[in-house]
Amino acid sequence: QVQVVESGGGLVQAGGSLRLSCAASGTTFSIKYMGWYRQAPGKQRELVAGISNSGNTNYADSVKGRFTISRDNAENTVSLQMNSLKPEDTAVYYCNARAGLFPYHDYWGQGTQVTVSS
């Protein structure tokens, strides 16, 4: 079992920055991939950014050049630096850890609210 806990988030004006952090615990040796997802009201949850154990990253087109995901494998943490925030970035952000053997199991944090005012 893996547990993930997010921190960060809050209210920021458009153009501002926020940093989200996520700490994983439990059977962290089984984690293959960690990522950040978000869900806005009335919309489906979507991948924002992800990073593999080897450091390969992927981003949603809407955040490329503005958000940066990083990971500390030794500390089992993953962070999301969000710059140049826009009102459309407003959502609940969830940390995800994908672990185990194929087809893998997804573990989710409780979510943290990010609100960007115009």
Stockholm file with secondary structure:
# STOCKHOLM 1.0

chainA/1-118         QVQVVESGGGLVQAGGSLRLSCAASGTTFSIKYMGWYRQAPGKQRELVAGISNSGNTNYADSVKGRFTISRDNAENTVSLQMNSLKPEDTAVYYCNARAGLFPYHDYWGQGTQVTVSS
#=GR chainA/1-118 SS CEEEEEEECEEEETTCCEEEEEEEEESGGGEEEEEEEEECTTSCCEEEEEEETTCCEEECGGGTTTEEEEEETTTTEEEEEECSCCGGGCEEEEEEEEESSTTCEEEECCCEEEEEEC
#=GC SS_cons         CEEEEEEECEEEETTCCEEEEEEEEESGGGEEEEEEEEECTTSCCEEEEEEETTCCEEECGGGTTTEEEEEETTTTEEEEEECSCCGGGCEEEEEEEEESSTTCEEEECCCEEEEEEC
//
